[in-house]
Amino acid sequence: MTFIDLTSYRCPLALVKLKLALKQMSDGEQLLVSLADKGSRQDAPRFLTRQGYLYTEQQNNDQVLVLAVVKTAGS
């Protein structure tokens, strides 16, 4: 599992960095990503859903959103 902390980045840079990290992943690999920016916290789950990634919220509070993302053959 890979962890990337994107809490210091604002959208759209956080989303760009997430996309780059996802491209580096192999099928079945898991990525844990943390986001703090309000825009990123809304855009990242929307992007992941549209692209067919499986993900779960590990943490979601006022400060941070942590997502566990799994790359599948279709994503």
Secondary structure, DSSP 8 states (H G I E B T S, - for coil): -EEEE-TT--TTHHHHHHHHHHHT--TT-EEEEEE-SHHHHHHHHHHHHHHT-EEEEEEESSS-EEEEEE--TT-
